[in-house]
Amino acid sequence: MSFQNPNLEQIRALLHSVKRVAVLGLSPNTARPSFRVASGLQSRGYQIIPVRPMVDEVLGERAYPDLESLPQLPDIVDVFRASEHVSAIVDSCITLGIKKLWLQDGVIDGNAALRAQQAGITVVMDRCMWRDCVQLCGELEGND
């Protein structure tokens, strides 16, 4: 059995259903893809929760060192970490009860993604959340 992403309509519905996005690996460096994606999502009305150790704040939002430190569960975790970290991230999502996981372009671990799906987590892998938001969701009327 191999991993398959949700279809485009399911991805659109997912993007419309989430509001709080924990961006794992969000860099305060404005030149980094994680910053640009999170900034774009924030401009569309998503609440961004930076998750990165040794950073106090990104995009005007308090940063947390790891998912376990968040004061409330996010609707989705958007991952900007190397693929070798995905298995541990899936473990954290399962333990914490996080039900949606997005692995950005180039972040690929099919076995961990399947394990997450088997635990009831919706997983999107090797896609850009911001690009899909722009292409699939128009103005995101339901995401105020």
Sequence and secondary structure as in RCSB ss.txt:
>XXXX:A:sequence
MSFQNPNLEQIRALLHSVKRVAVLGLSPNTARPSFRVASGLQSRGYQIIPVRPMVDEVLGERAYPDLESLPQLPD
IVDVFRASEHVSAIVDSCITLGIKKLWLQDGVIDGNAALRAQQAGITVVMDRCMWRDCVQLCGELEGND
>XXXX:A:secstr
       HHHHHHHHHH  EEEEET  S TTSHHHHHHHHHHHTT EEEEE TT  EETTEE BSSGGG SS  S
EEEE S GGGHHHHHHHHHHHT  EEEE TT   HHHHHHHHHTT EEEESS HHHHHHHHHTT TT  
